[in-house]
Amino acid sequence: MMKRIPYEPGNGTRYDLVFGRVPGITPDHEPVFMVTWLRNGGGGVSMTLRSFVPVHTYISEKLDCGEVDAKAIALFLEAAIEAEK
C-alpha cells in the first residue's frame, strides 16, 4: 500500500513523499518499492527500487534533485525499506 509521508530529516527541510511496496511478484521474489517526491504540493517524480538503497548520485539523477536532497531521501529510504521487512 502506498502511503503519503511528510519526512523532516532535521536539516531544515521537509519532503512530501509517497512510498510503498509495488504490488506483484518479481521473478526472483524480491520486493519492489516506489518513492515519489511530491514537489510544491503537487505532482512529482517517481522511481522504483529493490530492497536496497542505491547511492545518492543515482537517486539524484532519477528524482532530478540535488545531492543534499538525494542524501536525505536515501536516509528515508533506508529506514522505510527496513521497516517493511
N, C-alpha and C positions, 0 to 999 in steps of 0.2 A: 504494500500500500504506500502510495506517495504521501508525504507529509510536507507541509509548508512550515519552515523553521526559521525564526529570526535568530541569527547567530551573531553574538557580540563577543569577539575573542579578547577583549580587554586592551586593544590597541587604538581605541578611539573611533573604531569603525563599526558599522552594522551591515550585515549581509542578509538579504531576504532570499533564502534558499528553499528549493523544493528537492527532497531527497527520498529515495525509496528503492526497494527491490523491483526489478523489472520482471513481470510475470513470464512464465515459460521456462523451459529447461534447455540448457545448452548441451551439446553432445557430450561434454566432459562433466556434466552435472555441477559445474561451478556456478555460484550465484552471480548475477549481473545486476549492477546498481546504476542509477541515473541521478545526476545532480544538475539542477538548473539554477542559475543565479538570476533572479528577477531584479533587474536594474530599474531604478526610479519607479518602483511600484508597479511596473508593467511587465511586458514580455522580456525574455532573456535568452541566453544561450545555454544549451544543454550538452552534456557529454555522458557517455556510458563508460563503465569500468568494471573490471572483475573484482575479486576480493582482496586486491592490493591497491595502494595509492601510488600513482605514478609520481615522478619527480615534478616539482613545482613549475619547471620550464614547460613541461608537456601540458599541465593544467592551464598555464598562461596562454599557450598557443590555442588550445581547444576552446577555452572560455573567453578568449580575446580580452585579456585583462593584464594588468601589470604584475610584476614579480611579487610585490608586497601582498597584493590581494590573492595571488595564487598560493603563496605560502600560508596565509590564513585559511583559505579554503581547504588546503591539504591537511591542515590540523583538524579541521572539522570532519573531513572525510575519514581520517584515521579513527577518530572516536566513534563516528556514526557506523562505519563498517564493523568495527569491533563490537559495538552494541547489538548489531544484527546477527552476530554469530551465535 
